[in-house]
Each structure stands twice: as C-alpha cells, then as structure tokens.
Amino acid sequence: MSFRNQIKRIAIGSFDGIHLGHQALIDKVEALVIIERNSGYLTPGYKRSLFTSKVCCFYHFDKIKSLTPEAFVHKLEVDFPALEMIVVGYDFHFGKNKAGNAQILKTLCDKEIVIIDQVSLEEIPVHSRIIKAYLREGKIELANKLLGRVYYIQGQVIQGQGLGKKELVPTINLNVKEYQLPLEGVYATRTLIDGQWLNSVSFLGHRVTTDDSFAVETHILDHEIGEVSGEMTLEFIDFIRINQKFDSLDALKKQIHNDIGLAKKRLS
C-alpha cells in the first residue's frame, strides 16, 4: 500500500524558500503538496524537501493549470484517499485562471479546511515575493530574517576568465541556474567545500571593468585550496557594495583587497 494512501493532513502551496510563513502551514500536516513552476526560485525543485522532514508530493503547474477548481479538488481526493484535512494560506488560489480560493475550497470539499492567516515578522509580511525583492535590493539580512535561515545558491564549478589568479585574487567560478540571484555586487559569504564551510568574499554580476560577461565567483579567505569541481554551495551573510566599474585593473585590485578586509570583519 502506498504511503500516500495513508496521509490524512496535507498543506498546499509553492513553498518556495520554506520560509517562516510556510512553517505555520507545515507544522499542522503530515505532507506537503508542492506546486512546481521551474523558475526564479529561492529553493528550486526537490531541494525544498531538504528543509522539511514532512513528505513532499509535487504537482507541476503546467499539468494542473487547466483544471477547474472542482477537477483540482477531485484530483486531491483521488491522490490522497484517506484525506481528512487541507491546510492553505489566506491568499491561496487554485484551478484554471486562479478561479478557486481558500473559501471556495471549503464549499467544494467535505474535508476540514484550515486557513492560515498572514505571518508577519516585526510587521513585515513573510512572503516569498518580499524575500525575493529584498534579495534583488541587496538586503540580505532582512531576506535571511524572513527565511529563518541563511540564503544560499548552488551552482556547478566552471572555468573562469583566468584573470583573477594572474592579476587579482584566485576565485572559484559558478554557473548558477534557477535561483533568485541577489543584487549585482560584492558580498560577505561562506562557501561549502568538501563538507566544510569556509569564509569567503563573493562577486556576482557583469564584469564591467574587464569583459562585461556575467559571473558568480567566490574567493576563499585565509585558505589555500586546490582545484575544485562539481556542485558548490554559497551562503550570503552580508552585502558589502554594489557592482561598479574601475578605471584600471590596479584600482579594481585595490578595491578587492578592501572588500576582503570588510568581509573578514562582517564574518568574524
């Protein structure tokens, strides 16, 4: 018998970021029904399951977006035959053209429907879109506060332009997909290498002083590291400065050493 057939209490939502607002729903249920959209994420795809001990069941948005509210409810009842309770947020919408909402769910479904009110922290509503906005503005501390954890991105290590090692400081370059990237600039970060979190200073944005290509790169502080490969994780602790153009590589190098000094202070 499938474990899904025994689940009695579910919460439905996108759960992007699994932030403090989501925890209010998650605490009441055995399983999450996660609506997956494949874009601009705080936490892409299956990685949301890493932040909860609850069972995660994924519905892809493209597969369910044409369902009427009635058909969506019927799908839930078929997929979860033992279902007794559905938990949703106050702003939950479902069905084709978002025709259904939390109140309509109550009329379509004979299960117990629990609607969770907006969660706020210091009068700031906890929403994925607000966290993303803070990231785009470089407000890392606020984003981390609403998430209830440190924001991180993951990417594959790639070959850089080779300039850092020769002319500036050595960096590890990452190819990052799917994640919401913070404001272009320099950050105090921590980088996970071989199971160890190392203090680092990271740049993301267009290399306006050199070739104008887009890069996500991290320089490890006070550690000699050899060649690295595979997937790497980068945590954003604090914002240092916005991306800017320098008149020469010497000016850029001087600024990088200032950035390193500031990162060490912020991370100490």
QUIVEN-V249111 format. One record per backbone hydrogen bond with DSSP energy under -1.0 kcal/mol. NH is the residue of the N-H (numbers start at 1). CO is the residue of the C=O. If there is no record, write none. Layout:
nh->(NH NH)
co->(CO CO)
This chain:
nh->(5 6 7 10 11 12 13 20 23 25 26 27 28 29 30 31 32 33 34 35 36 41 47 48 49 50 51 55 57 59 61 63 64 65 67 72 73 74 75 76 77 78 79 80 83 84 85 86 87 88 90 92 94 96 98 99 100 105 106 107 108 109 112 114 116 121 124 126 127 131 132 133 134 135 136 137 138 139 140 143 144 145 146 147 148 149 153 155 156 157 158 166 167 168 168 172 174 175 179 180 183 185 186 187 188 189 190 191 192 193 196 198 200 201 202 203 204 205 207 208 212 215 217 218 219 221 232 234 235 236 237 238 240 241 243 252 253 254 255 256 257 258 259 260 261 262 263 264 265 266 267)
co->(2 3 4 85 31 87 33 146 19 22 22 23 25 26 9 9 55 11 57 13 59 178 44 45 46 47 48 30 32 34 36 60 60 61 64 68 69 70 71 72 73 74 75 76 80 8 8 112 10 114 116 89 100 67 95 96 94 101 102 103 104 105 84 86 88 124 121 119 125 127 128 129 130 131 132 133 135 134 138 139 140 141 142 143 144 144 234 232 175 230 173 162 163 163 164 218 216 156 177 41 135 204 241 202 238 200 235 198 233 196 193 191 189 219 187 217 185 215 213 206 207 205 203 172 201 199 155 153 190 151 188 188 186 186 184 248 249 250 251 252 253 254 255 256 257 258 259 260 261 262 263)
